[in-house]
């Protein structure tokens, strides 16, 4: 599956006429302020880097300067002194916030910050108006204000506001692409500063300000409210927030006040999460049963994730369910059919944004891309994999930077972008490539014009770019990896996994990379005990190259090694053959050649190895139908071979196919094999799994009519 993005002419066809050559990372319009992690100028003096490993050298042969390692702050030692409620509003927001204050008691224990869209040409009179509606002190925010309980601070008319270490900072009103989004600016900083103690409230207003902010708050484990459409004078802002899927409560202002009063006395906002080791035996049993329910529903074993993170996310759901312990929460999960899905959505981390970490993308353009492109044969495609891609921002950001670099260097290299995630909903959003207009705070106007199309309150990735990325659902801990990658960007996944799972993922990524290929990790991540697999190239940006090793990657390393969850008493244990695992067995045991896993409709479920010589995307509507994607000359006899394999329940071989095109046509050896399923001694295509009475999913059936199809040159 080759996706050509090589020449300047091709790039020009997908961008606006007359656009100038772009430097990667040089056109971001609004870098974050320094106190929010913005790019700092490198200080002169002695470098603190331990070693220097330049990827690419300058034209005169001299090495690039060493990288200075930034100071690392241990956020776990910092306990926020006060939970903060950030309120965003625009047209109609004054009335809504007045109603909210009227129904709030003056002793909730929260600090309140109101970010209201105001006319910058006139001084605000909001503090005076609001003071008459509440016994809490209300005043205009000033530089250096410390957030205090039961105090309301209001954004000045001509300013933007952010918070760091519980202290407010003001800056001149910021606009990007003609848009002013002060709510997003504040809520993003609030999420970074207060983590799970941040609370976001979006009230009446037009536009989409706050949509990115509520996502940041939700990603950090905070709680999000939105005003309901019926009570809001203007529903644009609340509806944009709700559309992100991150809103926990949709209520009128008086309902929001009641919930805030309840939250003010809840342990979630009063103390840090209880360590897993402190759980009572009965609590451990309930937690184990919750894990089992999640695994039965999604196939994901969350016992392999960092338990401090999982415990905090569980506590968040317990707050929303109005329960105090795991026993009661388990009962709530069994009673409310939608709660398990809500919990799963909370546990699947979706922290991402377009072109996050400007300096890192500049580093890629200056040193990594030249290295992996150097002396590359024109016909050899560049293969990039983005595991845990969430909703696609990281994959599209890499593609944009690669396109810019390719145009500038006049390269003719083909590019293949693969992106995967364990969440089906996240992958669906990634395929759509549609993001709120607020991304203008991260993406420059130049890039928005070249690579996006404005559609109402959203920016959409241009179709030509979207076709260059292949998105697929994929479990990095259990499923076979992609292979022969030149670059893998796996940023900010390892920090959410336990040690054993981290080692497994690093081993998988090592297998996926070509010799000397590049691995990118998140700023707080490292290779740890897998240092023998990777050589550190840059400590600041966490860039590594693959090291040769005598270890053999165990592709068929099955899930039971990573599933220590205790099943609840009374659960019937049933064995279910995994089609992917069975396909692995066939592939490894016989040929280890490129292949695909398909279903009875000939739809491709999984790619194995480099199939680009045999499969390419068809024109028109996107399709994963194998027949439609096969290159010329390979379709003949395929369907009959698959049907015959199903009938015989065994392998069918076909030596007659020929791949045409190019100076050396090749005859191919192709094999199709039906993946037989066995359950309780019975053979057949239908599988049945049982769970305890009353649990979701009992008597669930799963069809297993899948096939492994392989091809190799004779």
C-alpha positions in Angstrom: 0.0 0.0 0.0 2.2 2.8 -1.3 1.1 6.4 -0.9 3.2 8.8 -3.0 3.7 12.2 -1.6 7.2 12.7 -3.0 7.6 15.4 -5.6 7.0 19.2 -5.3 4.4 19.0 -8.1 2.4 16.4 -6.1 2.6 18.5 -3.0 1.5 21.6 -4.8 -1.6 19.8 -6.0 -2.8 19.3 -2.5 -2.0 22.8 -1.2 -3.3 26.2 -2.2 -1.7 27.8 -5.3 1.2 30.1 -4.7 2.1 28.7 -1.3 5.7 29.2 -0.3 8.0 26.5 0.9 7.5 25.9 4.6 10.0 25.1 7.3 8.8 22.4 9.6 7.9 23.8 13.0 8.5 27.4 11.9 5.0 28.4 11.3 3.2 27.7 14.5 1.3 30.8 15.4 1.1 30.7 19.1 3.8 29.0 21.1 2.8 28.5 24.7 4.0 30.9 27.3 7.2 29.9 29.1 5.3 29.0 32.4 3.2 26.5 30.4 6.1 24.6 28.9 6.9 26.9 26.0 10.2 26.7 24.1 13.0 28.4 26.0 16.1 29.8 24.5 19.1 27.6 25.1 21.3 29.1 27.8 25.0 29.7 27.0 27.6 27.9 29.0 28.5 24.3 29.7 26.2 21.6 28.4 24.7 19.1 30.8 24.2 16.4 28.3 26.1 13.2 29.1 27.0 12.4 25.5 26.7 13.6 22.0 25.3 11.4 19.3 24.5 13.5 16.2 22.2 11.8 13.7 23.0 14.0 10.8 26.1 16.2 10.4 26.4 19.7 9.0 27.5 20.3 5.4 31.1 20.9 6.6 31.2 17.6 8.4 31.1 19.1 11.9 28.8 17.6 14.4 25.6 19.3 15.7 25.9 20.8 19.2 25.1 18.7 22.2 21.6 18.8 23.6 21.1 20.4 27.0 18.9 18.2 29.3 16.1 20.3 30.8 15.3 20.1 34.5 12.7 17.5 35.4 10.0 18.4 37.9 8.4 15.6 39.9 4.7 16.4 39.7 3.9 13.6 42.1 5.3 15.5 45.0 3.2 18.6 44.4 -0.2 18.6 46.1 -2.6 21.3 44.9 -3.9 23.3 47.8 -7.3 24.1 46.4 -9.6 22.6 43.7 -10.4 25.1 41.0 -13.6 25.6 38.9 -12.9 27.3 35.6 -16.1 28.7 34.0 -16.2 29.7 30.3 -19.0 31.8 28.8 -19.8 34.2 26.1 -23.2 35.6 24.8 -25.8 34.9 27.5 -23.1 33.8 29.9 -23.7 36.6 32.4 -27.2 35.5 33.1 -26.2 31.8 33.4 -23.3 32.5 35.7 -25.5 34.7 37.9 -27.9 31.8 38.2 -25.0 29.5 39.1 -23.7 31.8 41.8 -27.2 32.4 43.2 -27.7 28.7 43.9 -24.2 28.1 45.3 -23.4 28.2 49.0 -20.4 30.4 49.9 -18.5 27.6 51.4 -18.0 24.9 48.7 -14.3 25.0 49.1 -13.6 25.7 45.4 -11.8 28.7 43.8 -13.8 30.1 40.9 -12.3 31.7 37.8 -14.8 33.2 35.3 -13.5 33.5 31.7 -16.1 35.6 29.9 -15.8 36.9 26.3 -15.8 40.7 26.7 -15.3 43.7 24.5 -11.6 44.7 24.9 -12.5 48.4 24.4 -14.4 48.7 27.6 -13.6 48.0 31.2 -15.5 45.1 32.7 -18.2 45.8 35.3 -18.8 42.0 35.9 -17.3 42.0 39.4 -19.7 44.7 40.6 -22.7 42.9 39.0 -21.8 39.5 40.4 -20.9 40.7 43.9 -24.6 41.5 44.4 -25.5 37.8 43.7 -23.2 36.0 46.1 -21.6 36.2 49.6 -18.3 35.1 48.1 -15.8 37.8 47.3 -15.8 38.7 43.6 -13.1 40.8 42.0 -11.1 41.2 38.8 -8.1 38.9 38.4 -4.7 40.5 38.6 -1.2 39.3 37.8 0.2 37.0 40.6 -3.2 36.3 42.2 -3.1 33.1 44.3 -6.2 31.0 43.9 -8.1 30.8 47.2 -11.1 28.8 48.3 -14.5 30.5 48.0 -13.2 33.4 46.0 -14.4 34.4 42.5 -12.0 35.9 40.1 -13.1 37.4 36.8 -11.0 37.8 33.6 -10.2 41.4 32.7 -11.7 42.5 29.3 -8.5 42.9 27.3 -6.4 40.0 28.7 -5.8 36.3 28.5 -5.4 34.3 31.7 -3.5 31.2 32.7 -2.5 29.5 35.9 0.7 27.8 37.1 1.4 26.5 40.6 -1.9 27.9 41.7 -0.9 31.4 40.7 -2.6 33.4 37.9 -0.7 35.1 35.1 -2.2 37.6 32.7 -1.0 38.4 29.1 -2.3 40.6 26.3 -5.4 39.3 24.5 -4.3 36.5 22.1 -5.8 35.8 18.8 -5.0 33.1 16.2 -6.5 33.0 12.7 -8.7 35.9 13.7 -10.2 33.9 16.7 -10.1 34.7 20.4 -10.3 31.6 22.6 -9.5 32.7 26.2 -11.5 29.8 27.6 -9.3 27.2 25.9 -6.2 29.0 27.0 -7.2 29.0 30.7 -8.7 25.5 30.8 -5.6 24.0 29.2 -3.4 25.7 31.7 -5.8 24.6 34.5 -5.6 21.0 33.4 -1.8 21.1 33.4 -1.7 22.7 36.8 -4.4 21.1 38.8 -4.6 17.7 37.0 -7.6 15.7 38.3 -8.6 18.5 40.6 -9.6 20.8 37.7 -13.3 21.3 37.0 -14.5 22.9 33.8 -18.0 24.5 33.3 -19.1 25.7 29.9 -22.1 28.1 29.9 -24.1 29.9 27.3 -22.1 31.3 24.3 -21.7 31.2 20.6 -18.8 29.5 18.8 -16.6 26.7 20.0 -14.3 28.2 22.6 -13.8 25.7 25.4 -13.9 22.6 23.3 -10.2 21.9 23.4 -10.1 23.0 27.1 -12.6 20.5 28.3 -10.8 17.8 26.5 -7.6 18.7 28.3 -9.4 18.7 31.6 -11.0 15.3 30.9 -7.6 13.9 29.8 -6.2 14.8 33.2 -9.0 13.2 35.1 -11.0 16.4 35.8 -14.7 16.8 35.7 -16.6 18.7 33.0 -20.0 20.4 33.1 -22.0 22.0 30.2 -25.2 24.0 30.3 -28.1 22.3 28.7 -29.5 23.6 25.4 -32.9 24.5 26.8 -31.6 26.9 29.4 -28.8 28.4 27.4 -29.5 31.6 25.4 -26.8 30.6 22.9 -26.0 26.8 22.8 -22.9 27.0 20.5 -20.2 26.7 23.2 -22.0 24.1 25.3 -22.9 22.0 22.3 -19.3 22.2 21.0 -18.1 20.9 24.4 -20.7 18.1 24.4 -19.6 17.1 20.9 -16.1 16.3 22.2 -17.6 13.4 24.3 -15.8 14.8 27.3 -18.8 16.3 29.2 -19.9 14.5 32.3 -22.9 16.5 33.3 -25.3 18.5 31.0 -27.5 20.6 33.4 -29.1 24.0 33.8 -27.1 26.4 36.0 -29.0 25.5 39.2 -28.3 21.8 38.6 -24.6 22.5 38.0 -24.6 24.4 41.4 -26.1 21.4 43.2 -23.5 19.0 41.7 -20.7 21.4 42.6 -21.9 21.5 46.2 -21.9 17.7 46.3 -18.4 17.5 44.9 -17.1 20.0 47.4 -17.4 17.4 50.1 -16.3 14.3 48.1 -13.0 12.6 48.9 -12.0 12.9 45.2 -11.4 16.6 45.6 -10.3 16.5 49.2 -7.4 13.9 49.1 -5.0 12.0 46.9 -6.0 8.5 45.7 -5.6 5.6 48.1 -2.7 3.4 47.1 -3.7 0.0 45.6 -1.8 -1.8 48.4 -4.2 -0.1 51.0 -7.3 -1.7 49.5 -9.3 -4.1 51.8 -9.5 -7.7 50.6 -13.1 -7.3 49.6 -12.2 -4.1 47.7 -9.5 -6.0 45.8 -12.1 -8.6 44.9 -14.5 -6.0 43.6 -11.6 -4.3 41.6 -10.7 -7.7 40.1 -14.2 -8.2 39.0 -14.3 -4.8 37.4 -11.2 -5.6 35.5 -12.7 -8.8 34.3 -15.8 -7.0 33.1 -13.7 -4.6 31.2 -11.6 -7.4 29.7 -14.7 -9.4 28.6 -16.2 -6.3 27.0 -13.1 -4.8 25.3 -10.4 -7.4 25.4 -8.2 -5.0 27.3 -6.5 -6.0 30.6 -6.2 -2.8 32.6 -4.4 -4.6 35.4 -1.3 -4.1 33.2 -1.6 -0.3 33.4 -0.2 2.0 36.1 -2.4 1.4 39.0 -2.2 4.9 40.4 -3.6 6.2 37.2 -6.3 3.5 37.0 -7.3 4.1 40.6 -7.7 7.8 40.1 -9.8 7.2 37.0 -11.9 4.8 38.9 -12.4 7.3 41.7 -13.6 9.8 39.1 -16.3 7.4 37.9 -17.3 6.8 41.5 -17.7 10.5 42.0 -20.0 10.7 39.0 -21.9 7.6 40.2 -22.2 9.0 43.7 -20.6 6.0 45.4 -17.7 5.9 47.8 -16.1 2.4 47.4 -15.3 -0.3 44.9 -18.0 -2.6 46.2 -20.8 -0.1 45.6 -19.3 0.9 42.3 -19.3 -2.7 41.1 -23.0 -3.0 42.0 -23.6 0.3 40.1 -21.7 -1.1 37.0 -23.9 -4.2 37.1 -27.0 -2.2 37.4 -26.4 0.6 34.9 -25.7 -0.9 31.4 -24.0 2.2 30.1 -21.6 2.7 32.9 -19.0 0.1 31.8 -18.7 1.9 28.5 -18.2 5.2 30.3 -15.5 3.7 32.5 -13.8 2.2 29.5 -13.8 5.6 27.7 -12.3 7.2 30.8 -9.5 4.6 31.0 -8.5 4.9 27.4 -6.1 7.8 27.4 -6.6 10.3 24.6 -4.1 13.0 25.5 -3.0 14.5 22.2 -3.1 17.7 20.1 -2.0 18.9 16.7 1.7 19.7 16.4 2.3 19.5 20.2 5.9 20.2 21.3 7.1 22.6 18.6 10.7 22.1 19.4 10.5 18.4 18.9 9.1 18.7 15.4 11.8 21.2 14.5 14.4 18.7 15.8 12.9 16.0 13.6 13.1 18.2 10.5 16.7 19.3 11.2 18.3 16.0 12.3 16.0 12.9 12.1 14.4 13.2 8.7 17.8 13.9 7.0 19.2 10.9 8.6 16.5 8.4 7.7 16.3 9.8 4.2 20.0 9.8 3.5 21.1 7.5 0.6 17.6 6.0 0.5 16.7 4.4 -2.9 14.0 6.3 -4.7 11.8 3.3 -4.9 12.1 2.4 -1.2 9.1 3.9 0.7 9.5 5.6 4.1 7.4 3.7 6.6 6.2 5.4 9.7 4.1 3.9 12.5 2.2 5.9 15.2 0.9 3.4 17.8 -1.5 4.7 20.4 -2.4 7.5 17.9 -5.7 8.4 19.7 -7.7 10.7 17.4 -5.0 11.1 14.8 -3.3 14.5 15.6 0.1 13.0 16.0 0.0 11.0 12.8 -1.2 14.0 10.8 1.4 16.2 12.4 4.2 13.9 11.4 2.8 13.7 7.9 2.6 17.5 7.6 6.2 17.9 8.7 7.3 15.1 6.4 5.5 16.8 3.4 7.2 20.1 4.2 10.6 18.4 4.5 10.1 16.5 1.2 9.2 19.6 -0.6 12.1 21.5 0.7 14.6 18.7 -0.1 13.0 17.9 -3.5 12.9 14.3 -2.5 10.9 11.7 -4.5 10.5 9.2 -1.7 7.2 7.5 -1.2 5.7 7.7 2.3 3.5 5.2 4.2 1.9 6.4 7.4 0.4 3.7 9.7 -1.5 4.7 12.8 -3.2 2.5 15.4 -5.0 2.7 18.6 -6.9 0.3 20.9 -10.0 2.5 20.9 -12.4 2.0 18.0 -14.0 5.4 18.6 -10.7 7.2 18.6 -9.7 5.5 15.3 -13.0 6.5 13.8 -12.4 10.1 14.7 -8.8 9.9 13.3 -10.1 8.6 10.0 -12.5 11.5 9.8 -9.7 14.0 10.3 -12.0 16.7 11.6 -11.0 19.0 14.5 -12.5 22.0 16.2 -11.6 25.4 14.9 -9.7 26.0 18.1 -6.7 24.1 16.7 -5.7 27.5 15.3 -4.1 28.0 18.7 -1.6 25.2 17.8 -1.5 25.3 14.0 -0.4 28.3 12.1 -2.6 30.1 9.5 -0.2 29.0 6.8 -0.6 25.3 7.7 -4.3 25.6 8.2 -4.5 27.0 4.6 -2.3 24.3 3.1 -3.3 21.2 4.8 -6.9 21.8 6.1 -10.3 22.7 4.8 -12.6 25.0 6.9 -16.0 23.4 7.4 -18.2 25.5 9.7 -16.7 25.3 13.3 -14.2 22.7 12.3 -11.0 22.2 10.3 -10.8 19.0 8.2 -7.6 17.4 6.9 -7.6 17.7 3.2 -8.7 14.4 1.5 -5.4 13.9 -0.3 -3.5 13.9 3.1 -6.1 11.7 4.7 -5.6 9.1 2.1 -1.9 8.9 3.0 -2.6 7.6 6.5 -3.9 4.2 7.2 -5.7 3.9 10.6 -6.4 0.6 12.3 -7.6 -0.7 15.7 -4.6 -2.5 17.3 -3.7 -3.7 20.8 0.0 -3.1 21.2 0.2 -5.6 24.1 -1.4 -8.5 22.3 -1.6 -8.1 18.5 1.4 -8.7 16.2 3.1 -5.4 15.3 3.6 -3.7 12.0 7.1 -4.4 10.6 10.0 -2.9 8.7 9.4 0.6 10.0 11.9 3.5 9.5 10.3 5.6 12.3 8.0 4.8 15.2 6.5 7.6 17.3 5.1 6.1 20.5 4.8 9.2 22.7 3.1 9.2 26.1 1.9 5.6 26.2 4.5 3.9 28.4 3.9 6.3 31.3 0.4 4.7 31.7 1.7 1.1 31.7 3.1 -1.1 34.4 6.7 -2.3 34.1 6.1 -5.7 32.6 3.8 -4.1 30.0 6.4 -1.4 29.2 9.0 -4.1 28.5 6.6 -5.9 26.3 5.8 -2.8 24.3 9.5 -1.9 23.9 10.3 -5.4 22.7 7.4 -5.1 20.2 8.6 -1.7 18.9 12.2 -3.0 18.6 10.8 -5.8 16.4 8.8 -3.4 14.3 11.8 -1.2 13.4 14.4 -1.8 10.7 18.1 -1.9 11.7 19.2 1.5 12.9 15.7 2.9 12.6 14.3 5.6 14.9 12.0 5.4 17.9 10.4 8.5 19.5 9.1 8.4 23.1 7.4 11.0 25.3 9.2 13.6 27.3 8.7 11.7 30.6 9.5 8.3 29.1 12.6 6.1 28.6 13.6 2.7 27.6 14.5 1.6 31.1 15.6 -2.0 31.3 15.4 -2.3 27.5 18.5 -0.1 27.1 20.2 -3.1 25.4 17.6 -2.8 22.6 17.9 0.9 21.9 20.7 3.5 21.7 19.9 7.0 23.0 20.5 9.6 20.4 18.9 12.7 22.1 18.0 12.8 25.8 15.8 15.9 25.7 13.5 14.8 22.8 13.8 11.0 23.7 15.0 9.9 20.4 16.5 6.4 20.1 17.9 4.1 17.4 17.4 0.4 17.2 20.3 -1.7 18.5 21.1 -5.2 17.1 20.4 -7.9 19.6 20.6 -11.7 19.7 17.1 -11.9 21.4 14.3 -13.3 19.3 11.0 -11.5 19.5 8.2 -13.9 20.4 5.4 -12.9 18.1 3.1 -15.5 19.6 3.6 -14.3 23.2 0.0 -14.8 24.2 -2.1 -12.7 26.5 -2.1 -15.1 29.4 1.3 -13.8 30.4 -0.2 -10.4 30.9 -3.5 -11.3 32.4 -3.1 -11.9 36.2 -6.7 -10.8 36.9 -8.5 -13.1 39.3 -11.8 -14.2 37.9 -14.9 -13.7 40.1 -16.1 -16.8 41.9 -18.6 -18.8 39.9 -17.4 -17.6 36.5 -17.2 -20.3 33.9 -13.9 -20.5 32.2 -14.2 -21.1 28.5 -11.5 -21.2 25.9 -11.8 -19.2 22.8 -9.4 -19.5 19.9 -8.2 -16.0 18.8 -8.2 -15.7 15.0 -5.2 -13.3 15.1 -3.2 -15.8 17.3 -4.1 -18.7 15.0 -3.1 -16.6 12.0 0.2 -15.9 13.7 0.8 -19.6 14.1 0.2 -20.3 10.4 2.3 -17.5 9.3 5.3 -18.3 11.6 5.1 -22.0 11.2 5.0 -22.1 7.4 6.4 -19.2 5.5 6.6 -15.8 7.4 5.8 -14.1 4.1 3.5 -11.1 3.6 -0.2 -11.8 4.1 -3.5 -10.6 5.3 -6.2 -11.8 7.7 -9.7 -11.5 6.0 -13.3 -12.4 6.8 -15.9 -14.1 4.6 -16.7 -10.9 2.9 -13.1 -10.6 1.8 -12.6 -7.5 4.0 -9.1 -7.2 5.3 -8.9 -7.4 9.1 -5.2 -7.2 9.5 -2.0 -6.8 7.4 1.0 -9.0 8.1 4.4 -7.9 6.8 5.0 -5.6 3.9 2.1 -6.2 1.5 2.8 -3.1 -0.7 4.0 -5.3 -3.6 0.7 -7.0 -3.9 -1.9 -4.6 -2.4 -2.6 -0.9 -3.1 -5.6 1.3 -2.3 -8.3 1.4 -5.0 -9.6 4.7 -6.4 -12.9 6.1 -5.3 -14.6 5.3 -2.0 -12.3 3.9 0.6 -12.5 0.1 0.9 -10.5 -2.7 2.6 -11.9 -5.3 0.3 -9.0 -7.6 -0.7 -10.2 -8.1 -4.2 -10.5 -4.4 -4.9 -7.1 -3.7 -3.4 -5.1 -6.5 -5.2 -2.7 -5.4 -7.9 -3.4 -6.3 -11.5 -3.2 -10.0 -12.2 -3.7 -11.3 -8.7 -7.5 -11.3 -8.4 -7.9 -14.5 -10.6 -8.7 -17.5 -8.5 -8.5 -15.8 -5.1 -12.2 -16.0 -4.3 -12.5 -19.6 -5.3 -9.4 -20.4 -3.2 -11.0 -18.8 -0.2 -14.3 -20.7 -0.7 -12.4 -23.9 -1.2 -10.4 -23.3 2.0 -13.6 -22.8 3.9 -15.1 -26.0 2.6 -12.0 -28.1 3.2 -11.2 -26.4 6.5 -7.5 -26.5 5.5 -4.9 -24.8 3.3 -5.5 -24.2 -0.5 -2.5 -23.4 -2.6 -2.5 -21.5 -5.9 0.6 -21.1 -8.1 -1.0 -19.5 -11.1 -1.2 -15.9 -10.1 1.1 -13.4 -11.7 1.8 -9.8 -10.6 2.1 -7.6 -13.7 3.9 -4.3 -14.0 7.5 -3.4 -14.1 10.3 -5.0 -16.1 10.2 -8.3 -14.1 6.7 -9.7 -13.8 6.7 -12.3 -10.9 4.8 -15.5 -10.5 3.5 -15.9 -7.0 2.8 -18.8 -4.7 -0.4 -18.0 -2.7 -2.0 -19.9 0.1 -5.4 -19.4 1.7 -6.2 -21.2 5.0 -9.4 -21.3 6.9 -8.9 -20.5 10.6 -10.8 -23.3 12.3 -12.2 -22.7 15.8 -12.7 -25.3 18.5 -14.8 -24.8 21.6 -15.5 -27.5 24.2 -14.5 -30.2 21.7 -16.9 -28.9 19.0 -15.7 -27.7 15.7 -17.4 -25.0 13.7 -17.6 -21.3 12.9 -19.8 -20.2 15.8 -18.2 -19.5 19.2 -20.1 -19.0 22.4 -18.7 -17.5 25.7 -20.6 -17.5 29.0 -20.4 -15.1 31.9 -22.1 -15.2 35.3 -25.9 -14.6 35.4 -26.8 -11.0 35.5 -23.5 -9.8 34.1 -23.4 -7.8 30.8 -22.7 -9.9 27.7 -24.0 -13.3 28.8 -24.7 -15.8 26.0 -22.6 -13.6 23.7 -21.8 -15.1 20.3 -18.8 -14.4 18.1 -18.4 -15.5 14.5 -15.1 -16.9 13.5 -15.0 -17.4 9.8 -11.6 -15.8 9.1 -8.9 -16.7 6.6 -5.1 -16.2 6.4 -3.9 -15.4 2.9 -0.2 -15.3 2.0 1.8 -14.5 -1.1 5.5 -14.9 -2.0 7.5 -14.8 -5.2 8.3 -18.1 -6.8 
